[in-house]
Amino acid sequence: MIRHEFSEALVDWVEDMLADTNLAVRHGDITIEGKPHKGCPQGGVLSPLLWCLVINDRLEDLRKEGFLVYGYPDDITISVRENLLDTLRDLMIDALKLVQSWCETKGLKVNPLNSNVIVFTRKNKPELVEPLKLGKREIAFTNSVKYVFRSLSRP
């Protein structure tokens, strides 16, 4: 927020709101209480804005490296265009390494099970020689993906 020149009072307010959050989980007669050490509330009204502030720098860095990147509410898409499959794979590996290293510096993790690779071609679907990986886990190849767009306005 400071990098984006938000007022100091607003930065302090958001920081206090996130730092002073208490969590309680109840199941039957058992209650577990604690404080979160990172993140923001799921479904909180500020959560999308805070996520955009966090992810925006990474999206810009990927764009500067020549990748076509789209941001969605808690998802990103990285597109790579190339005629040669080996070069295509190498470019995507570079993009995934950038994402992985950024996540490590932010204390975040990307779930490879929720990540997919699609290769668009005029020919039959090619097999890339080696699978793409995020961290140590392979990313599945698929023929389709679904994006969920959420409207911020009420009907």
N, C-alpha and C positions, 0 to 999 in steps of 0.2 A: 504494500500500500504506500509505503514511503517512496519507493522508486517511481510510483505513478502520481506522486505529489498530492496524496490525500491529506487532509488537515490532521495535525497532530492529535487533536481532540478525538477525531473519529478513529484514528489508529489506536489510541489508548482505550477507547470504549470497546472496540472489537476485541482487542487483546484481553481486556478484563472479562468480557463476556465468555470468551473461549477458555481462559485460564481458570475461571471460577465455576466451571460446570461440574456438577456432581452426577454420577451415574448410579443407578440402582437396578439390579435385575432380581426379580422375584419369581420363584417357582415353588408353588405350594407353601410350605412353612420356611423355606430357605430364602434369605435375602443376601445378596452380595453387593457391596457398595464400593465405589472408587472414583478416581478422577482420571479422565483421559490424558494421555501424555502427548498425543498428537492428533491432528485431524479436526474436523468440524462436524456438527450434528448432521446426520443423514436427514434430508428433507427440510433442513433449516432454510429460512428465507434468504440468508446471506451466503449459504453454501455455494450456490452457482457462481456468484460474484467472486468469492474467495478462490474458487477453483480456477476461474478465468484468469485471475491475477497470478496464480501460481503457474499455470500451464502456458500462459501467453509468451513468456520469454523462451521456453523450449520450442514452441511453434515457430517463433521468429528465427531462432538459431537453425532449425531444420530448413526453413525457407532460404536462409542465407547460404546454406550448403547445397541448394539447388533442388531440394525435395518439394513436391507438391503436397501440402499438408492441409487437412480440414479438421477443425475442432468441433466437437459435439458436447452435450452436457456430460461429462465424465468419460468421454471416448475421443480418440483421435484416429484419423486415417492418414497413412503415408502412402503416396503414389509415386511410383518410379516408372519412367518410360525409357525403353531401350530396345534396340533391334536384336542384339546378341544376348542370348540367355545367360551366359557366363557373366557378362558385364552387368546384366540386370540383377542377378543374384548377388554379386559383389557390392553393388550400390545399396541393395536392401540390407545386406549385412552391416554396411557402414551406418545406415540409418538406425538400425536396431541397436548397434553399439552406442550410438549417441543417446538414444532413449534410455538404455540400461544404465549408462554412467550417470546421466542426469538424475534418474530415479534413486540411485545409490546416494548421491549427494543430498537429496531431499528426504531420504528415509522412506521412500515410496517403493511399492512393488507393482509390477504389471503381471496380471495373471495370464500366462501363455495359453491356458485352456479357454480363455475368453478372447483370444486373438486368432486371426485367420489370415491366410495368404490366398489371393486369387491371381491367377495369371490370365490376362486377356490376350488372345492371339487369334489370327484368322485361320490358323492351322489347328490340328488337334492339340489338346492340352499337353504341353510338354512336361516332362519330369525334370525338375532341377536336380543336378547331380547330387548335391548334398542338401539336406533339409535346412530350413532357416530355424534359428534358435533365438530365444529371448532368455538370457541367462544361460542356464544349462538345459532348459526344456525346449523341445521342438514345438514349432507352431504348425498347426494343422493346415493342409491345403484343403480348399473347399471350392464348390462351384457357385455359391451364392452367399451373401451376407444380408442381414437386415439391420437397418438403422432406425432407431426410434427417435423421432423428432418430437420435442415437447414444446408446446406453445406457451409463451410467457403471458399471453393475454387471455382474459376470460371470454368465453363465447357470448 
